[in-house]
Amino acid sequence: MKYTKKFALVLALLTAAFLMASCTAPAAAPVESQPTIDVAALKAEIASTVIAEITQQAPAQPEAPAEEQPVVEQPTQTPWVITATPDPAQEETMGVVAVLPTATKKPATSGGAVWPTVTPTYYTDVARCANLQPASYSVVSPGYDFDTVWTIENTGHRQWNTSFYYKMRRFDGTEFGPVYVGALTVGDTFNAVLDTTAPHTPGNYVNTLYLVNDDGVTFFTSAFVFTVK
């Protein structure tokens, strides 16, 4: 090969240099001294020249192709599409709209509060205290004996029958009654009398009258308040 021949040439040159260095002139014929050959420098020069020549003539090595970076695929963001499968049982009821009950609007009072509308209860049996003796808030002395008299009027919408009665409670907790009022037409009155002895301790005290109809309902109450000084 071409490179082998060049290396052989280099080897031959090196051998010739060695032979030339080993030869000497005959001793009988003195000659003028020749300059000494630096064999080591010669070797180095020849080798450098050959190597430079070989390097220039050597074919250029093709550069290795750059390593390609693997292509990383970017994830594709695909929107989710959710498809609802109708229930056959629900398809039968499709188109039917349920109507929820709505609250009835109530009238507003002061302050913006909403209160339910109150329908007054209609009572057939009604009464009033037409007169009270002595007047409520009267002042009596300790131990004073007197009668509390209520005059009650039927102001209702029917006649009271014989099952109507009244009962009374004195300030000390004692109760009296029932006392039946008898048949009493609308507009008529009756008197209820409670004997009272004022206590010896100063203060405010109350005697109370209750009127009950034939259904056992107390539909009227009246209080007499007095002061002991």
Rosetta constraint file for C-alpha pairs under 8 A:
AtomPair CA 1 CA 5 HARMONIC 6.50 0.50
AtomPair CA 2 CA 6 HARMONIC 6.61 0.50
AtomPair CA 3 CA 7 HARMONIC 6.36 0.50
AtomPair CA 3 CA 54 HARMONIC 7.83 0.50
AtomPair CA 4 CA 8 HARMONIC 6.28 0.50
AtomPair CA 5 CA 9 HARMONIC 6.26 0.50
AtomPair CA 6 CA 10 HARMONIC 6.29 0.50
AtomPair CA 6 CA 50 HARMONIC 7.94 0.50
AtomPair CA 7 CA 11 HARMONIC 6.23 0.50
AtomPair CA 8 CA 12 HARMONIC 6.20 0.50
AtomPair CA 9 CA 13 HARMONIC 6.27 0.50
AtomPair CA 10 CA 14 HARMONIC 6.25 0.50
AtomPair CA 10 CA 46 HARMONIC 7.48 0.50
AtomPair CA 10 CA 47 HARMONIC 7.48 0.50
AtomPair CA 10 CA 50 HARMONIC 7.36 0.50
AtomPair CA 11 CA 15 HARMONIC 6.26 0.50
AtomPair CA 12 CA 16 HARMONIC 6.23 0.50
AtomPair CA 13 CA 17 HARMONIC 6.26 0.50
AtomPair CA 14 CA 18 HARMONIC 6.43 0.50
AtomPair CA 14 CA 43 HARMONIC 6.80 0.50
AtomPair CA 15 CA 19 HARMONIC 6.36 0.50
AtomPair CA 16 CA 20 HARMONIC 6.17 0.50
AtomPair CA 17 CA 21 HARMONIC 6.31 0.50
AtomPair CA 17 CA 39 HARMONIC 7.32 0.50
AtomPair CA 18 CA 22 HARMONIC 6.42 0.50
AtomPair CA 18 CA 39 HARMONIC 7.64 0.50
AtomPair CA 19 CA 23 HARMONIC 6.50 0.50
AtomPair CA 21 CA 37 HARMONIC 7.25 0.50
AtomPair CA 21 CA 39 HARMONIC 7.77 0.50
AtomPair CA 25 CA 29 HARMONIC 7.76 0.50
AtomPair CA 25 CA 31 HARMONIC 7.77 0.50
AtomPair CA 26 CA 30 HARMONIC 7.56 0.50
AtomPair CA 38 CA 42 HARMONIC 6.24 0.50
AtomPair CA 39 CA 43 HARMONIC 6.14 0.50
AtomPair CA 40 CA 44 HARMONIC 6.25 0.50
AtomPair CA 41 CA 45 HARMONIC 6.14 0.50
AtomPair CA 42 CA 46 HARMONIC 6.11 0.50
AtomPair CA 43 CA 47 HARMONIC 6.00 0.50
AtomPair CA 44 CA 48 HARMONIC 5.99 0.50
AtomPair CA 45 CA 49 HARMONIC 6.15 0.50
AtomPair CA 46 CA 50 HARMONIC 6.22 0.50
AtomPair CA 47 CA 51 HARMONIC 6.09 0.50
AtomPair CA 48 CA 52 HARMONIC 6.10 0.50
AtomPair CA 49 CA 53 HARMONIC 6.20 0.50
AtomPair CA 50 CA 54 HARMONIC 6.10 0.50
AtomPair CA 51 CA 55 HARMONIC 6.09 0.50
AtomPair CA 52 CA 56 HARMONIC 6.28 0.50
AtomPair CA 53 CA 57 HARMONIC 6.25 0.50
AtomPair CA 54 CA 58 HARMONIC 5.92 0.50
AtomPair CA 86 CA 90 HARMONIC 7.08 0.50
AtomPair CA 86 CA 91 HARMONIC 6.81 0.50
AtomPair CA 87 CA 91 HARMONIC 6.23 0.50
AtomPair CA 88 CA 92 HARMONIC 6.64 0.50
AtomPair CA 89 CA 93 HARMONIC 7.31 0.50
AtomPair CA 90 CA 94 HARMONIC 6.32 0.50
AtomPair CA 106 CA 114 HARMONIC 6.11 0.50
AtomPair CA 106 CA 115 HARMONIC 6.27 0.50
AtomPair CA 106 CA 116 HARMONIC 5.68 0.50
AtomPair CA 106 CA 117 HARMONIC 6.40 0.50
AtomPair CA 107 CA 114 HARMONIC 6.16 0.50
AtomPair CA 107 CA 115 HARMONIC 6.71 0.50
AtomPair CA 107 CA 116 HARMONIC 7.40 0.50
AtomPair CA 107 CA 117 HARMONIC 7.11 0.50
AtomPair CA 108 CA 112 HARMONIC 5.94 0.50
AtomPair CA 108 CA 113 HARMONIC 5.74 0.50
AtomPair CA 108 CA 114 HARMONIC 4.49 0.50
AtomPair CA 108 CA 115 HARMONIC 6.50 0.50
AtomPair CA 109 CA 113 HARMONIC 5.71 0.50
AtomPair CA 109 CA 114 HARMONIC 6.23 0.50
AtomPair CA 109 CA 115 HARMONIC 7.18 0.50
AtomPair CA 123 CA 156 HARMONIC 7.84 0.50
AtomPair CA 124 CA 156 HARMONIC 5.68 0.50
AtomPair CA 124 CA 157 HARMONIC 5.23 0.50
AtomPair CA 124 CA 158 HARMONIC 6.77 0.50
AtomPair CA 125 CA 154 HARMONIC 7.91 0.50
AtomPair CA 125 CA 155 HARMONIC 7.57 0.50
AtomPair CA 125 CA 156 HARMONIC 4.59 0.50
AtomPair CA 125 CA 157 HARMONIC 6.31 0.50
AtomPair CA 125 CA 158 HARMONIC 6.95 0.50
AtomPair CA 125 CA 213 HARMONIC 7.53 0.50
AtomPair CA 125 CA 219 HARMONIC 7.06 0.50
AtomPair CA 126 CA 154 HARMONIC 6.39 0.50
AtomPair CA 126 CA 155 HARMONIC 5.22 0.50
AtomPair CA 126 CA 156 HARMONIC 4.08 0.50
AtomPair CA 126 CA 157 HARMONIC 7.48 0.50
AtomPair CA 126 CA 219 HARMONIC 6.97 0.50
AtomPair CA 126 CA 220 HARMONIC 7.23 0.50
AtomPair CA 127 CA 152 HARMONIC 6.75 0.50
AtomPair CA 127 CA 153 HARMONIC 5.56 0.50
AtomPair CA 127 CA 154 HARMONIC 4.81 0.50
AtomPair CA 127 CA 155 HARMONIC 4.94 0.50
AtomPair CA 127 CA 156 HARMONIC 6.33 0.50
AtomPair CA 127 CA 219 HARMONIC 7.97 0.50
AtomPair CA 127 CA 220 HARMONIC 6.35 0.50
AtomPair CA 128 CA 152 HARMONIC 5.79 0.50
AtomPair CA 128 CA 153 HARMONIC 5.49 0.50
AtomPair CA 128 CA 154 HARMONIC 7.00 0.50
AtomPair CA 128 CA 155 HARMONIC 6.78 0.50
AtomPair CA 128 CA 220 HARMONIC 7.65 0.50
AtomPair CA 129 CA 150 HARMONIC 6.72 0.50
AtomPair CA 129 CA 151 HARMONIC 5.84 0.50
AtomPair CA 129 CA 152 HARMONIC 4.73 0.50
AtomPair CA 129 CA 153 HARMONIC 6.44 0.50
AtomPair CA 129 CA 222 HARMONIC 7.22 0.50
AtomPair CA 130 CA 150 HARMONIC 7.79 0.50
AtomPair CA 130 CA 151 HARMONIC 5.44 0.50
AtomPair CA 130 CA 152 HARMONIC 5.65 0.50
AtomPair CA 130 CA 153 HARMONIC 6.18 0.50
AtomPair CA 131 CA 150 HARMONIC 6.04 0.50
AtomPair CA 131 CA 151 HARMONIC 4.97 0.50
AtomPair CA 131 CA 152 HARMONIC 7.31 0.50
AtomPair CA 132 CA 136 HARMONIC 7.27 0.50
AtomPair CA 132 CA 148 HARMONIC 7.44 0.50
AtomPair CA 132 CA 149 HARMONIC 5.77 0.50
AtomPair CA 132 CA 150 HARMONIC 4.86 0.50
AtomPair CA 132 CA 151 HARMONIC 6.37 0.50
AtomPair CA 132 CA 224 HARMONIC 7.88 0.50
AtomPair CA 133 CA 147 HARMONIC 7.81 0.50
AtomPair CA 133 CA 148 HARMONIC 5.81 0.50
AtomPair CA 133 CA 149 HARMONIC 5.13 0.50
AtomPair CA 133 CA 150 HARMONIC 6.74 0.50
AtomPair CA 134 CA 138 HARMONIC 6.74 0.50
AtomPair CA 134 CA 148 HARMONIC 6.48 0.50
AtomPair CA 134 CA 149 HARMONIC 7.35 0.50
AtomPair CA 135 CA 224 HARMONIC 7.68 0.50
AtomPair CA 136 CA 224 HARMONIC 5.14 0.50
AtomPair CA 136 CA 225 HARMONIC 5.04 0.50
AtomPair CA 136 CA 226 HARMONIC 6.13 0.50
AtomPair CA 137 CA 224 HARMONIC 7.48 0.50
AtomPair CA 137 CA 225 HARMONIC 5.05 0.50
AtomPair CA 137 CA 226 HARMONIC 4.55 0.50
AtomPair CA 137 CA 227 HARMONIC 6.37 0.50
AtomPair CA 138 CA 225 HARMONIC 7.30 0.50
AtomPair CA 138 CA 226 HARMONIC 4.94 0.50
AtomPair CA 138 CA 227 HARMONIC 6.18 0.50
AtomPair CA 139 CA 226 HARMONIC 5.84 0.50
AtomPair CA 139 CA 227 HARMONIC 4.63 0.50
AtomPair CA 139 CA 228 HARMONIC 5.79 0.50
AtomPair CA 139 CA 229 HARMONIC 6.89 0.50
AtomPair CA 140 CA 144 HARMONIC 6.48 0.50
AtomPair CA 140 CA 198 HARMONIC 7.28 0.50
AtomPair CA 140 CA 226 HARMONIC 7.32 0.50
AtomPair CA 140 CA 227 HARMONIC 6.18 0.50
AtomPair CA 140 CA 228 HARMONIC 5.07 0.50
AtomPair CA 140 CA 229 HARMONIC 6.40 0.50
AtomPair CA 141 CA 198 HARMONIC 7.25 0.50
AtomPair CA 141 CA 200 HARMONIC 7.94 0.50
AtomPair CA 141 CA 228 HARMONIC 5.43 0.50
AtomPair CA 141 CA 229 HARMONIC 5.34 0.50
AtomPair CA 142 CA 198 HARMONIC 5.65 0.50
AtomPair CA 142 CA 199 HARMONIC 5.54 0.50
AtomPair CA 142 CA 200 HARMONIC 4.21 0.50
AtomPair CA 142 CA 201 HARMONIC 6.68 0.50
AtomPair CA 142 CA 202 HARMONIC 6.98 0.50
AtomPair CA 142 CA 228 HARMONIC 5.78 0.50
AtomPair CA 142 CA 229 HARMONIC 6.41 0.50
AtomPair CA 143 CA 197 HARMONIC 5.85 0.50
AtomPair CA 143 CA 198 HARMONIC 4.65 0.50
AtomPair CA 143 CA 199 HARMONIC 5.29 0.50
AtomPair CA 143 CA 200 HARMONIC 5.38 0.50
AtomPair CA 144 CA 197 HARMONIC 5.58 0.50
AtomPair CA 144 CA 198 HARMONIC 5.01 0.50
AtomPair CA 144 CA 199 HARMONIC 7.75 0.50
AtomPair CA 145 CA 195 HARMONIC 7.79 0.50
AtomPair CA 145 CA 196 HARMONIC 5.86 0.50
AtomPair CA 145 CA 197 HARMONIC 4.23 0.50
AtomPair CA 145 CA 198 HARMONIC 6.21 0.50
AtomPair CA 146 CA 195 HARMONIC 6.25 0.50
AtomPair CA 146 CA 196 HARMONIC 5.31 0.50
AtomPair CA 146 CA 197 HARMONIC 6.21 0.50
AtomPair CA 146 CA 198 HARMONIC 7.94 0.50
AtomPair CA 147 CA 193 HARMONIC 6.46 0.50
AtomPair CA 147 CA 194 HARMONIC 5.54 0.50
AtomPair CA 147 CA 195 HARMONIC 4.46 0.50
AtomPair CA 147 CA 196 HARMONIC 5.47 0.50
AtomPair CA 148 CA 193 HARMONIC 5.69 0.50
AtomPair CA 148 CA 194 HARMONIC 5.03 0.50
AtomPair CA 148 CA 195 HARMONIC 6.32 0.50
AtomPair CA 148 CA 196 HARMONIC 6.76 0.50
AtomPair CA 148 CA 224 HARMONIC 7.75 0.50
AtomPair CA 149 CA 191 HARMONIC 6.58 0.50
AtomPair CA 149 CA 192 HARMONIC 5.66 0.50
AtomPair CA 149 CA 193 HARMONIC 4.54 0.50
AtomPair CA 149 CA 194 HARMONIC 6.48 0.50
AtomPair CA 150 CA 191 HARMONIC 5.50 0.50
AtomPair CA 150 CA 192 HARMONIC 5.11 0.50
AtomPair CA 150 CA 193 HARMONIC 6.53 0.50
AtomPair CA 151 CA 189 HARMONIC 6.49 0.50
AtomPair CA 151 CA 190 HARMONIC 5.72 0.50
AtomPair CA 151 CA 191 HARMONIC 4.55 0.50
AtomPair CA 151 CA 192 HARMONIC 6.59 0.50
AtomPair CA 152 CA 189 HARMONIC 5.25 0.50
AtomPair CA 152 CA 190 HARMONIC 5.48 0.50
AtomPair CA 152 CA 191 HARMONIC 6.31 0.50
AtomPair CA 152 CA 192 HARMONIC 7.77 0.50
AtomPair CA 153 CA 186 HARMONIC 7.92 0.50
AtomPair CA 153 CA 187 HARMONIC 6.04 0.50
AtomPair CA 153 CA 188 HARMONIC 5.63 0.50
AtomPair CA 153 CA 189 HARMONIC 4.19 0.50
AtomPair CA 153 CA 190 HARMONIC 6.76 0.50
AtomPair CA 154 CA 160 HARMONIC 7.88 0.50
AtomPair CA 154 CA 184 HARMONIC 7.22 0.50
AtomPair CA 154 CA 185 HARMONIC 6.89 0.50
AtomPair CA 154 CA 186 HARMONIC 5.06 0.50
AtomPair CA 154 CA 187 HARMONIC 5.17 0.50
AtomPair CA 154 CA 188 HARMONIC 5.72 0.50
AtomPair CA 154 CA 189 HARMONIC 6.30 0.50
AtomPair CA 155 CA 186 HARMONIC 5.73 0.50
AtomPair CA 155 CA 187 HARMONIC 5.76 0.50
AtomPair CA 156 CA 186 HARMONIC 6.30 0.50
AtomPair CA 157 CA 186 HARMONIC 6.85 0.50
AtomPair CA 158 CA 185 HARMONIC 7.01 0.50
AtomPair CA 158 CA 186 HARMONIC 6.29 0.50
AtomPair CA 159 CA 183 HARMONIC 6.89 0.50
AtomPair CA 159 CA 184 HARMONIC 5.68 0.50
AtomPair CA 159 CA 185 HARMONIC 4.29 0.50
AtomPair CA 159 CA 186 HARMONIC 5.69 0.50
AtomPair CA 160 CA 164 HARMONIC 6.39 0.50
AtomPair CA 160 CA 182 HARMONIC 7.39 0.50
AtomPair CA 160 CA 183 HARMONIC 5.29 0.50
AtomPair CA 160 CA 184 HARMONIC 4.93 0.50
AtomPair CA 160 CA 185 HARMONIC 6.17 0.50
AtomPair CA 160 CA 186 HARMONIC 7.88 0.50
AtomPair CA 160 CA 213 HARMONIC 7.73 0.50
AtomPair CA 161 CA 182 HARMONIC 6.04 0.50
AtomPair CA 161 CA 183 HARMONIC 4.42 0.50
AtomPair CA 161 CA 184 HARMONIC 6.64 0.50
AtomPair CA 161 CA 214 HARMONIC 7.50 0.50
AtomPair CA 162 CA 180 HARMONIC 6.64 0.50
AtomPair CA 162 CA 181 HARMONIC 6.64 0.50
AtomPair CA 162 CA 182 HARMONIC 4.18 0.50
AtomPair CA 162 CA 183 HARMONIC 5.16 0.50
AtomPair CA 163 CA 180 HARMONIC 6.70 0.50
AtomPair CA 163 CA 181 HARMONIC 7.99 0.50
AtomPair CA 163 CA 182 HARMONIC 7.20 0.50
AtomPair CA 163 CA 213 HARMONIC 6.78 0.50
AtomPair CA 163 CA 214 HARMONIC 4.96 0.50
AtomPair CA 164 CA 180 HARMONIC 5.75 0.50
AtomPair CA 164 CA 181 HARMONIC 6.04 0.50
AtomPair CA 164 CA 182 HARMONIC 6.85 0.50
AtomPair CA 164 CA 211 HARMONIC 7.58 0.50
AtomPair CA 164 CA 212 HARMONIC 5.81 0.50
AtomPair CA 164 CA 213 HARMONIC 4.62 0.50
AtomPair CA 164 CA 214 HARMONIC 5.39 0.50
AtomPair CA 165 CA 178 HARMONIC 5.92 0.50
AtomPair CA 165 CA 179 HARMONIC 5.20 0.50
AtomPair CA 165 CA 180 HARMONIC 3.95 0.50
AtomPair CA 165 CA 181 HARMONIC 5.41 0.50
AtomPair CA 165 CA 182 HARMONIC 7.94 0.50
AtomPair CA 165 CA 211 HARMONIC 6.07 0.50
AtomPair CA 165 CA 212 HARMONIC 5.48 0.50
AtomPair CA 165 CA 213 HARMONIC 6.77 0.50
AtomPair CA 166 CA 177 HARMONIC 6.63 0.50
AtomPair CA 166 CA 178 HARMONIC 5.55 0.50
AtomPair CA 166 CA 179 HARMONIC 5.32 0.50
AtomPair CA 166 CA 180 HARMONIC 6.44 0.50
AtomPair CA 166 CA 181 HARMONIC 7.36 0.50
AtomPair CA 166 CA 209 HARMONIC 7.01 0.50
AtomPair CA 166 CA 210 HARMONIC 5.47 0.50
AtomPair CA 166 CA 211 HARMONIC 4.41 0.50
AtomPair CA 166 CA 212 HARMONIC 5.90 0.50
AtomPair CA 167 CA 175 HARMONIC 7.25 0.50
AtomPair CA 167 CA 176 HARMONIC 5.65 0.50
AtomPair CA 167 CA 177 HARMONIC 4.44 0.50
AtomPair CA 167 CA 178 HARMONIC 4.89 0.50
AtomPair CA 167 CA 179 HARMONIC 6.29 0.50
AtomPair CA 167 CA 209 HARMONIC 5.98 0.50
AtomPair CA 167 CA 210 HARMONIC 5.37 0.50
AtomPair CA 167 CA 211 HARMONIC 6.77 0.50
AtomPair CA 168 CA 175 HARMONIC 5.62 0.50
AtomPair CA 168 CA 176 HARMONIC 5.14 0.50
AtomPair CA 168 CA 177 HARMONIC 6.52 0.50
AtomPair CA 168 CA 194 HARMONIC 7.42 0.50
AtomPair CA 168 CA 207 HARMONIC 7.44 0.50
AtomPair CA 168 CA 208 HARMONIC 5.65 0.50
AtomPair CA 168 CA 209 HARMONIC 4.52 0.50
AtomPair CA 168 CA 210 HARMONIC 6.23 0.50
AtomPair CA 169 CA 173 HARMONIC 6.06 0.50
AtomPair CA 169 CA 174 HARMONIC 5.64 0.50
AtomPair CA 169 CA 175 HARMONIC 4.34 0.50
AtomPair CA 169 CA 176 HARMONIC 6.34 0.50
AtomPair CA 169 CA 207 HARMONIC 5.89 0.50
AtomPair CA 169 CA 208 HARMONIC 5.26 0.50
AtomPair CA 169 CA 209 HARMONIC 6.61 0.50
AtomPair CA 170 CA 174 HARMONIC 5.27 0.50
AtomPair CA 170 CA 175 HARMONIC 6.33 0.50
AtomPair CA 170 CA 194 HARMONIC 7.86 0.50
AtomPair CA 170 CA 196 HARMONIC 7.63 0.50
AtomPair CA 170 CA 206 HARMONIC 7.05 0.50
AtomPair CA 170 CA 207 HARMONIC 4.67 0.50
AtomPair CA 170 CA 208 HARMONIC 6.59 0.50
AtomPair CA 171 CA 205 HARMONIC 5.73 0.50
AtomPair CA 171 CA 206 HARMONIC 5.01 0.50
AtomPair CA 171 CA 207 HARMONIC 5.12 0.50
AtomPair CA 171 CA 208 HARMONIC 7.92 0.50
AtomPair CA 181 CA 190 HARMONIC 7.23 0.50
AtomPair CA 184 CA 188 HARMONIC 6.03 0.50
AtomPair CA 184 CA 189 HARMONIC 7.48 0.50
AtomPair CA 198 CA 228 HARMONIC 6.95 0.50
AtomPair CA 199 CA 228 HARMONIC 7.30 0.50
AtomPair CA 200 CA 228 HARMONIC 7.58 0.50
AtomPair CA 201 CA 228 HARMONIC 7.11 0.50
AtomPair CA 201 CA 229 HARMONIC 7.98 0.50
AtomPair CA 202 CA 227 HARMONIC 7.26 0.50
AtomPair CA 202 CA 228 HARMONIC 4.67 0.50
AtomPair CA 202 CA 229 HARMONIC 4.98 0.50
AtomPair CA 203 CA 227 HARMONIC 5.63 0.50
AtomPair CA 203 CA 228 HARMONIC 5.28 0.50
AtomPair CA 203 CA 229 HARMONIC 6.93 0.50
AtomPair CA 204 CA 225 HARMONIC 6.98 0.50
AtomPair CA 204 CA 226 HARMONIC 5.80 0.50
AtomPair CA 204 CA 227 HARMONIC 4.45 0.50
AtomPair CA 204 CA 228 HARMONIC 6.43 0.50
AtomPair CA 205 CA 225 HARMONIC 5.72 0.50
AtomPair CA 205 CA 226 HARMONIC 5.49 0.50
AtomPair CA 205 CA 227 HARMONIC 6.27 0.50
AtomPair CA 205 CA 228 HARMONIC 7.90 0.50
AtomPair CA 206 CA 223 HARMONIC 6.52 0.50
AtomPair CA 206 CA 224 HARMONIC 5.54 0.50
AtomPair CA 206 CA 225 HARMONIC 4.52 0.50
AtomPair CA 206 CA 226 HARMONIC 6.48 0.50
AtomPair CA 207 CA 223 HARMONIC 5.84 0.50
AtomPair CA 207 CA 224 HARMONIC 5.10 0.50
AtomPair CA 207 CA 225 HARMONIC 6.58 0.50
AtomPair CA 208 CA 221 HARMONIC 7.23 0.50
AtomPair CA 208 CA 222 HARMONIC 5.82 0.50
AtomPair CA 208 CA 223 HARMONIC 4.44 0.50
AtomPair CA 208 CA 224 HARMONIC 6.17 0.50
AtomPair CA 209 CA 221 HARMONIC 5.70 0.50
AtomPair CA 209 CA 222 HARMONIC 5.24 0.50
AtomPair CA 209 CA 223 HARMONIC 6.40 0.50
AtomPair CA 210 CA 218 HARMONIC 6.50 0.50
AtomPair CA 210 CA 219 HARMONIC 7.92 0.50
AtomPair CA 210 CA 220 HARMONIC 5.97 0.50
AtomPair CA 210 CA 221 HARMONIC 4.68 0.50
AtomPair CA 210 CA 222 HARMONIC 6.77 0.50
AtomPair CA 211 CA 218 HARMONIC 5.57 0.50
AtomPair CA 211 CA 219 HARMONIC 6.18 0.50
AtomPair CA 211 CA 220 HARMONIC 5.09 0.50
AtomPair CA 211 CA 221 HARMONIC 6.36 0.50
AtomPair CA 212 CA 216 HARMONIC 5.80 0.50
AtomPair CA 212 CA 217 HARMONIC 5.34 0.50
AtomPair CA 212 CA 218 HARMONIC 4.26 0.50
AtomPair CA 212 CA 219 HARMONIC 6.03 0.50
AtomPair CA 212 CA 220 HARMONIC 7.24 0.50
AtomPair CA 213 CA 217 HARMONIC 5.60 0.50
AtomPair CA 213 CA 218 HARMONIC 6.61 0.50
AtomPair CA 213 CA 219 HARMONIC 7.06 0.50
